[in-house]
Amino acid sequence: MARTTSADGRGGTDVVGRLSQMSNRTNLMVIDATLAALPKTGQSYAEAAAEIRDLSRRMMQAAQDFQATVEPVPAA
């Protein structure tokens, strides 16, 4: 997979930072929506927490995978 470099030579660090912020906001929205829906779904807090943890782990892994893709390649 190709690596990207921004015009200022920082690689994808600005993109990674923005994606990290979006991921954090998304996690908060998911937590809020899940907790608001609990009375309607009949799910327990423990079940909802397990789903939220799983989603957070997957999002973190995706962010790490993306970061590894866009980080500048070290000079040889």
Biopython code that builds the backbone (N, CA, C, O; Angstrom):
import numpy as np
from Bio.PDB.StructureBuilder import StructureBuilder

atoms = [
    (1, "MET", "N", (0.844, -1.168, 0.000)),
    (1, "MET", "CA", (0.000, 0.000, 0.000)),
    (1, "MET", "C", (0.889, 1.232, 0.000)),
    (1, "MET", "O", (1.901, 1.264, 0.701)),
    (2, "ALA", "N", (0.530, 2.235, -0.768)),
    (2, "ALA", "CA", (1.350, 3.434, -0.880)),
    (2, "ALA", "C", (1.216, 4.300, 0.365)),
    (2, "ALA", "O", (0.169, 4.347, 1.011)),
    (3, "ARG", "N", (2.302, 4.977, 0.674)),
    (3, "ARG", "CA", (2.288, 5.917, 1.789)),
    (3, "ARG", "C", (2.133, 7.320, 1.234)),
    (3, "ARG", "O", (2.580, 7.608, 0.124)),
    (4, "THR", "N", (1.499, 8.194, 2.007)),
    (4, "THR", "CA", (1.266, 9.544, 1.529)),
    (4, "THR", "C", (2.131, 10.531, 2.288)),
    (4, "THR", "O", (2.526, 10.288, 3.429)),
    (5, "THR", "N", (2.415, 11.637, 1.643)),
    (5, "THR", "CA", (3.168, 12.709, 2.282)),
    (5, "THR", "C", (2.469, 14.009, 1.943)),
    (5, "THR", "O", (2.133, 14.255, 0.785)),
    (6, "SER", "N", (2.250, 14.843, 2.947)),
    (6, "SER", "CA", (1.615, 16.127, 2.696)),
    (6, "SER", "C", (2.634, 17.090, 2.115)),
    (6, "SER", "O", (3.832, 16.808, 2.113)),
    (7, "ALA", "N", (2.163, 18.226, 1.621)),
    (7, "ALA", "CA", (3.033, 19.209, 0.984)),
    (7, "ALA", "C", (4.094, 19.742, 1.941)),
    (7, "ALA", "O", (5.175, 20.133, 1.500)),
    (8, "ASP", "N", (3.809, 19.767, 3.232)),
    (8, "ASP", "CA", (4.780, 20.291, 4.191)),
    (8, "ASP", "C", (5.735, 19.219, 4.706)),
    (8, "ASP", "O", (6.563, 19.493, 5.575)),
    (9, "GLY", "N", (5.627, 18.001, 4.178)),
    (9, "GLY", "CA", (6.557, 16.940, 4.544)),
    (9, "GLY", "C", (6.238, 16.230, 5.847)),
    (9, "GLY", "O", (7.029, 15.401, 6.297)),
    (10, "ARG", "N", (5.110, 16.527, 6.462)),
    (10, "ARG", "CA", (4.758, 15.899, 7.737)),
    (10, "ARG", "C", (4.110, 14.546, 7.567)),
    (10, "ARG", "O", (3.718, 13.917, 8.550)),
    (11, "GLY", "N", (3.994, 14.100, 6.365)),
    (11, "GLY", "CA", (3.315, 12.832, 6.158)),
    (11, "GLY", "C", (1.833, 13.003, 6.428)),
    (11, "GLY", "O", (1.272, 14.072, 6.187)),
    (12, "GLY", "N", (1.209, 11.976, 6.917)),
    (12, "GLY", "CA", (-0.221, 12.025, 7.167)),
    (12, "GLY", "C", (-0.569, 12.371, 8.598)),
    (12, "GLY", "O", (-1.676, 12.080, 9.050)),
    (13, "THR", "N", (0.370, 12.999, 9.333)),
    (13, "THR", "CA", (0.112, 13.240, 10.750)),
    (13, "THR", "C", (-1.083, 14.140, 10.975)),
    (13, "THR", "O", (-1.830, 13.930, 11.931)),
    (14, "ASP", "N", (-1.294, 15.154, 10.112)),
    (14, "ASP", "CA", (-2.457, 16.015, 10.274)),
    (14, "ASP", "C", (-3.739, 15.246, 10.001)),
    (14, "ASP", "O", (-4.751, 15.465, 10.667)),
    (15, "VAL", "N", (-3.702, 14.348, 9.026)),
    (15, "VAL", "CA", (-4.860, 13.517, 8.711)),
    (15, "VAL", "C", (-5.142, 12.566, 9.870)),
    (15, "VAL", "O", (-6.292, 12.389, 10.272)),
    (16, "VAL", "N", (-4.088, 11.957, 10.402)),
    (16, "VAL", "CA", (-4.253, 11.029, 11.517)),
    (16, "VAL", "C", (-4.844, 11.746, 12.722)),
    (16, "VAL", "O", (-5.725, 11.207, 13.392)),
    (17, "GLY", "N", (-4.373, 12.943, 13.001)),
    (17, "GLY", "CA", (-4.912, 13.719, 14.118)),
    (17, "GLY", "C", (-6.388, 14.013, 13.948)),
    (17, "GLY", "O", (-7.169, 13.893, 14.892)),
    (18, "ARG", "N", (-6.762, 14.396, 12.750)),
    (18, "ARG", "CA", (-8.178, 14.687, 12.490)),
    (18, "ARG", "C", (-9.031, 13.422, 12.599)),
    (18, "ARG", "O", (-10.121, 13.446, 13.170)),
    (19, "LEU", "N", (-8.525, 12.327, 12.047)),
    (19, "LEU", "CA", (-9.266, 11.071, 12.158)),
    (19, "LEU", "C", (-9.388, 10.627, 13.610)),
    (19, "LEU", "O", (-10.417, 10.081, 14.010)),
    (20, "SER", "N", (-8.347, 10.858, 14.397)),
    (20, "SER", "CA", (-8.405, 10.516, 15.817)),
    (20, "SER", "C", (-9.477, 11.339, 16.524)),
    (20, "SER", "O", (-10.223, 10.810, 17.349)),
    (21, "GLN", "N", (-9.558, 12.617, 16.210)),
    (21, "GLN", "CA", (-10.599, 13.466, 16.800)),
    (21, "GLN", "C", (-11.986, 12.982, 16.399)),
    (21, "GLN", "O", (-12.896, 12.915, 17.226)),
    (22, "MET", "N", (-12.140, 12.643, 15.109)),
    (22, "MET", "CA", (-13.428, 12.141, 14.642)),
    (22, "MET", "C", (-13.788, 10.832, 15.325)),
    (22, "MET", "O", (-14.946, 10.604, 15.675)),
    (23, "SER", "N", (-12.797, 9.976, 15.514)),
    (23, "SER", "CA", (-13.027, 8.700, 16.182)),
    (23, "SER", "C", (-13.489, 8.925, 17.618)),
    (23, "SER", "O", (-14.423, 8.272, 18.084)),
    (24, "ASN", "N", (-12.840, 9.840, 18.309)),
    (24, "ASN", "CA", (-13.231, 10.134, 19.690)),
    (24, "ASN", "C", (-14.655, 10.666, 19.755)),
    (24, "ASN", "O", (-15.432, 10.264, 20.621)),
    (25, "ARG", "N", (-14.996, 11.562, 18.850)),
    (25, "ARG", "CA", (-16.362, 12.106, 18.831)),
    (25, "ARG", "C", (-17.379, 11.016, 18.512)),
    (25, "ARG", "O", (-18.454, 10.955, 19.110)),
    (26, "THR", "N", (-17.020, 10.158, 17.560)),
    (26, "THR", "CA", (-17.923, 9.069, 17.196)),
    (26, "THR", "C", (-18.142, 8.141, 18.381)),
    (26, "THR", "O", (-19.269, 7.718, 18.639)),
    (27, "ASN", "N", (-17.073, 7.821, 19.104)),
    (27, "ASN", "CA", (-17.206, 6.972, 20.286)),
    (27, "ASN", "C", (-18.166, 7.594, 21.291)),
    (27, "ASN", "O", (-19.015, 6.897, 21.847)),
    (28, "LEU", "N", (-18.041, 8.890, 21.529)),
    (28, "LEU", "CA", (-18.940, 9.560, 22.476)),
    (28, "LEU", "C", (-20.378, 9.525, 21.986)),
    (28, "LEU", "O", (-21.298, 9.330, 22.780)),
    (29, "MET", "N", (-20.583, 9.712, 20.691)),
    (29, "MET", "CA", (-21.948, 9.670, 20.157)),
    (29, "MET", "C", (-22.535, 8.272, 20.272)),
    (29, "MET", "O", (-23.719, 8.113, 20.572)),
    (30, "VAL", "N", (-21.708, 7.258, 20.032)),
    (30, "VAL", "CA", (-22.180, 5.875, 20.149)),
    (30, "VAL", "C", (-22.548, 5.561, 21.593)),
    (30, "VAL", "O", (-23.579, 4.943, 21.855)),
    (31, "ILE", "N", (-21.715, 5.981, 22.517)),
    (31, "ILE", "CA", (-22.005, 5.751, 23.940)),
    (31, "ILE", "C", (-23.316, 6.426, 24.306)),
    (31, "ILE", "O", (-24.171, 5.814, 24.947)),
    (32, "ASP", "N", (-23.483, 7.681, 23.906)),
    (32, "ASP", "CA", (-24.702, 8.428, 24.220)),
    (32, "ASP", "C", (-25.929, 7.757, 23.616)),
    (32, "ASP", "O", (-26.941, 7.580, 24.294)),
    (33, "ALA", "N", (-25.841, 7.384, 22.345)),
    (33, "ALA", "CA", (-26.981, 6.752, 21.674)),
    (33, "ALA", "C", (-27.311, 5.394, 22.283)),
    (33, "ALA", "O", (-28.481, 5.040, 22.431)),
    (34, "THR", "N", (-26.281, 4.642, 22.632)),
    (34, "THR", "CA", (-26.500, 3.314, 23.222)),
    (34, "THR", "C", (-27.187, 3.437, 24.573)),
    (34, "THR", "O", (-28.132, 2.706, 24.868)),
    (35, "LEU", "N", (-26.710, 4.358, 25.385)),
    (35, "LEU", "CA", (-27.316, 4.526, 26.708)),
    (35, "LEU", "C", (-28.745, 5.055, 26.604)),
    (35, "LEU", "O", (-29.609, 4.671, 27.393)),
    (36, "ALA", "N", (-28.995, 5.929, 25.639)),
    (36, "ALA", "CA", (-30.351, 6.450, 25.456)),
    (36, "ALA", "C", (-31.308, 5.360, 24.986)),
    (36, "ALA", "O", (-32.493, 5.386, 25.319)),
    (37, "ALA", "N", (-30.797, 4.400, 24.213)),
    (37, "ALA", "CA", (-31.658, 3.348, 23.664)),
    (37, "ALA", "C", (-31.859, 2.173, 24.602)),
    (37, "ALA", "O", (-32.700, 1.316, 24.333)),
    (38, "LEU", "N", (-31.115, 2.107, 25.693)),
    (38, "LEU", "CA", (-31.213, 0.948, 26.593)),
    (38, "LEU", "C", (-32.638, 0.623, 27.033)),
    (38, "LEU", "O", (-33.035, -0.540, 26.960)),
    (39, "PRO", "N", (-33.421, 1.598, 27.484)),
    (39, "PRO", "CA", (-34.776, 1.238, 27.929)),
    (39, "PRO", "C", (-35.629, 0.615, 26.822)),
    (39, "PRO", "O", (-36.501, -0.210, 27.095)),
    (40, "LYS", "N", (-35.375, 1.010, 25.575)),
    (40, "LYS", "CA", (-36.177, 0.500, 24.456)),
    (40, "LYS", "C", (-35.714, -0.875, 23.993)),
    (40, "LYS", "O", (-36.514, -1.654, 23.477)),
    (41, "THR", "N", (-34.444, -1.178, 24.171)),
    (41, "THR", "CA", (-33.905, -2.435, 23.647)),
    (41, "THR", "C", (-33.978, -3.574, 24.638)),
    (41, "THR", "O", (-33.913, -4.740, 24.249)),
    (42, "GLY", "N", (-34.114, -3.254, 25.918)),
    (42, "GLY", "CA", (-34.121, -4.282, 26.939)),
    (42, "GLY", "C", (-32.725, -4.793, 27.254)),
    (42, "GLY", "O", (-32.570, -5.766, 27.992)),
    (43, "GLN", "N", (-31.719, -4.152, 26.705)),
    (43, "GLN", "CA", (-30.341, -4.536, 26.943)),
    (43, "GLN", "C", (-29.908, -4.043, 28.326)),
    (43, "GLN", "O", (-30.360, -2.999, 28.796)),
    (44, "SER", "N", (-29.036, -4.804, 28.960)),
    (44, "SER", "CA", (-28.504, -4.361, 30.245)),
    (44, "SER", "C", (-27.325, -3.418, 30.009)),
    (44, "SER", "O", (-26.766, -3.367, 28.914)),
    (45, "TYR", "N", (-26.959, -2.678, 31.049)),
    (45, "TYR", "CA", (-25.801, -1.795, 30.939)),
    (45, "TYR", "C", (-24.537, -2.600, 30.654)),
    (45, "TYR", "O", (-23.668, -2.136, 29.915)),
    (46, "ALA", "N", (-24.422, -3.775, 31.215)),
    (46, "ALA", "CA", (-23.243, -4.609, 30.982)),
    (46, "ALA", "C", (-23.153, -5.034, 29.519)),
    (46, "ALA", "O", (-22.072, -5.021, 28.931)),
    (47, "GLU", "N", (-24.286, -5.408, 28.934)),
    (47, "GLU", "CA", (-24.296, -5.793, 27.519)),
    (47, "GLU", "C", (-23.932, -4.604, 26.629)),
    (47, "GLU", "O", (-23.151, -4.740, 25.687)),
    (48, "ALA", "N", (-24.506, -3.440, 26.938)),
    (48, "ALA", "CA", (-24.211, -2.242, 26.157)),
    (48, "ALA", "C", (-22.742, -1.858, 26.296)),
    (48, "ALA", "O", (-22.099, -1.476, 25.319)),
    (49, "ALA", "N", (-22.217, -1.960, 27.510)),
    (49, "ALA", "CA", (-20.809, -1.624, 27.738)),
    (49, "ALA", "C", (-19.896, -2.551, 26.947)),
    (49, "ALA", "O", (-18.879, -2.110, 26.410)),
    (50, "ALA", "N", (-20.249, -3.824, 26.871)),
    (50, "ALA", "CA", (-19.440, -4.781, 26.108)),
    (50, "ALA", "C", (-19.438, -4.415, 24.623)),
    (50, "ALA", "O", (-18.399, -4.481, 23.967)),
    (51, "GLU", "N", (-20.594, -4.031, 24.100)),
    (51, "GLU", "CA", (-20.673, -3.625, 22.696)),
    (51, "GLU", "C", (-19.864, -2.359, 22.444)),
    (51, "GLU", "O", (-19.176, -2.249, 21.430)),
    (52, "ILE", "N", (-19.947, -1.412, 23.360)),
    (52, "ILE", "CA", (-19.208, -0.158, 23.218)),
    (52, "ILE", "C", (-17.702, -0.417, 23.266)),
    (52, "ILE", "O", (-16.945, 0.162, 22.487)),
    (53, "ARG", "N", (-17.272, -1.285, 24.179)),
    (53, "ARG", "CA", (-15.842, -1.620, 24.264)),
    (53, "ARG", "C", (-15.362, -2.276, 22.976)),
    (53, "ARG", "O", (-14.279, -1.966, 22.480)),
    (54, "ASP", "N", (-16.172, -3.185, 22.438)),
    (54, "ASP", "CA", (-15.805, -3.857, 21.196)),
    (54, "ASP", "C", (-15.684, -2.849, 20.052)),
    (54, "ASP", "O", (-14.721, -2.892, 19.287)),
    (55, "LEU", "N", (-16.642, -1.960, 19.936)),
    (55, "LEU", "CA", (-16.597, -0.941, 18.893)),
    (55, "LEU", "C", (-15.378, -0.041, 19.070)),
    (55, "LEU", "O", (-14.701, 0.285, 18.095)),
    (56, "SER", "N", (-15.099, 0.356, 20.292)),
    (56, "SER", "CA", (-13.942, 1.209, 20.560)),
    (56, "SER", "C", (-12.644, 0.507, 20.173)),
    (56, "SER", "O", (-11.756, 1.127, 19.589)),
    (57, "ARG", "N", (-12.528, -0.773, 20.492)),
    (57, "ARG", "CA", (-11.332, -1.540, 20.117)),
    (57, "ARG", "C", (-11.168, -1.599, 18.599)),
    (57, "ARG", "O", (-10.069, -1.425, 18.073)),
    (58, "ARG", "N", (-12.274, -1.846, 17.908)),
    (58, "ARG", "CA", (-12.201, -1.929, 16.445)),
    (58, "ARG", "C", (-11.840, -0.587, 15.828)),
    (58, "ARG", "O", (-11.060, -0.527, 14.877)),
    (59, "MET", "N", (-12.402, 0.484, 16.365)),
    (59, "MET", "CA", (-12.086, 1.815, 15.841)),
    (59, "MET", "C", (-10.630, 2.167, 16.121)),
    (59, "MET", "O", (-9.966, 2.757, 15.269)),
    (60, "MET", "N", (-10.125, 1.816, 17.296)),
    (60, "MET", "CA", (-8.731, 2.090, 17.624)),
    (60, "MET", "C", (-7.810, 1.318, 16.690)),
    (60, "MET", "O", (-6.812, 1.859, 16.214)),
    (61, "GLN", "N", (-8.137, 0.061, 16.427)),
    (61, "GLN", "CA", (-7.315, -0.750, 15.532)),
    (61, "GLN", "C", (-7.322, -0.169, 14.123)),
    (61, "GLN", "O", (-6.283, -0.124, 13.464)),
    (62, "ALA", "N", (-8.475, 0.270, 13.663)),
    (62, "ALA", "CA", (-8.565, 0.866, 12.332)),
    (62, "ALA", "C", (-7.735, 2.149, 12.266)),
    (62, "ALA", "O", (-7.058, 2.395, 11.267)),
    (63, "ALA", "N", (-7.782, 2.967, 13.317)),
    (63, "ALA", "CA", (-6.986, 4.192, 13.346)),
    (63, "ALA", "C", (-5.493, 3.871, 13.347)),
    (63, "ALA", "O", (-4.717, 4.550, 12.675)),
    (64, "GLN", "N", (-5.085, 2.850, 14.090)),
    (64, "GLN", "CA", (-3.674, 2.460, 14.122)),
    (64, "GLN", "C", (-3.230, 1.922, 12.768)),
    (64, "GLN", "O", (-2.126, 2.219, 12.313)),
    (65, "ASP", "N", (-4.079, 1.137, 12.127)),
    (65, "ASP", "CA", (-3.760, 0.616, 10.799)),
    (65, "ASP", "C", (-3.592, 1.762, 9.805)),
    (65, "ASP", "O", (-2.667, 1.764, 8.994)),
    (66, "PHE", "N", (-4.495, 2.732, 9.880)),
    (66, "PHE", "CA", (-4.418, 3.876, 8.972)),
    (66, "PHE", "C", (-3.153, 4.687, 9.248)),
    (66, "PHE", "O", (-2.456, 5.100, 8.321)),
    (67, "GLN", "N", (-2.865, 4.910, 10.525)),
    (67, "GLN", "CA", (-1.679, 5.680, 10.882)),
    (67, "GLN", "C", (-0.415, 5.005, 10.344)),
    (67, "GLN", "O", (0.481, 5.678, 9.835)),
    (68, "ALA", "N", (-0.346, 3.703, 10.455)),
    (68, "ALA", "CA", (0.820, 2.971, 9.940)),
    (68, "ALA", "C", (0.926, 3.131, 8.425)),
    (68, "ALA", "O", (2.023, 3.070, 7.869)),
    (69, "THR", "N", (-0.193, 3.331, 7.766)),
    (69, "THR", "CA", (-0.201, 3.494, 6.320)),
    (69, "THR", "C", (0.299, 4.873, 5.905)),
    (69, "THR", "O", (0.984, 4.999, 4.890)),
    (70, "VAL", "N", (-0.032, 5.906, 6.671)),
    (70, "VAL", "CA", (0.291, 7.269, 6.246)),
    (70, "VAL", "C", (1.531, 7.856, 6.895)),
    (70, "VAL", "O", (1.963, 8.935, 6.491)),
    (71, "GLU", "N", (2.124, 7.195, 7.883)),
    (71, "GLU", "CA", (3.329, 7.727, 8.494)),
    (71, "GLU", "C", (4.461, 7.727, 7.476)),
    (71, "GLU", "O", (4.552, 6.833, 6.634)),
    (72, "PRO", "N", (5.318, 8.734, 7.559)),
    (72, "PRO", "CA", (6.429, 8.786, 6.617)),
    (72, "PRO", "C", (7.351, 7.570, 6.772)),
    (72, "PRO", "O", (7.558, 7.063, 7.875)),
    (73, "VAL", "N", (7.882, 7.129, 5.664)),
    (73, "VAL", "CA", (8.813, 5.999, 5.668)),
    (73, "VAL", "C", (10.148, 6.517, 6.170)),
    (73, "VAL", "O", (10.641, 7.518, 5.649)),
    (74, "PRO", "N", (10.766, 5.862, 7.183)),
    (74, "PRO", "CA", (12.050, 6.322, 7.694)),
    (74, "PRO", "C", (13.131, 6.270, 6.607)),
    (74, "PRO", "O", (13.155, 5.369, 5.769)),
    (75, "ALA", "N", (14.019, 7.265, 6.650)),
    (75, "ALA", "CA", (15.110, 7.301, 5.684)),
    (75, "ALA", "C", (16.067, 6.140, 5.947)),
    (75, "ALA", "O", (16.316, 5.777, 7.097)),
    (76, "ALA", "N", (16.592, 5.569, 4.881)),
    (76, "ALA", "CA", (17.492, 4.419, 5.012)),
    (76, "ALA", "C", (18.902, 4.858, 5.346)),
    (76, "ALA", "O", (19.792, 4.020, 5.492)),
]
sb = StructureBuilder()
sb.init_structure("model")
sb.init_model(0)
sb.init_chain("A")
sb.init_seg("    ")
for serial, (resi, resn, name, xyz) in enumerate(atoms, 1):
    if name == "N":
        sb.init_residue(resn, " ", resi, " ")
    sb.init_atom(name, np.array(xyz, "f"), 0.0, 1.0, " ", f" {name:<3s}", serial, name[0])
structure = sb.get_structure()
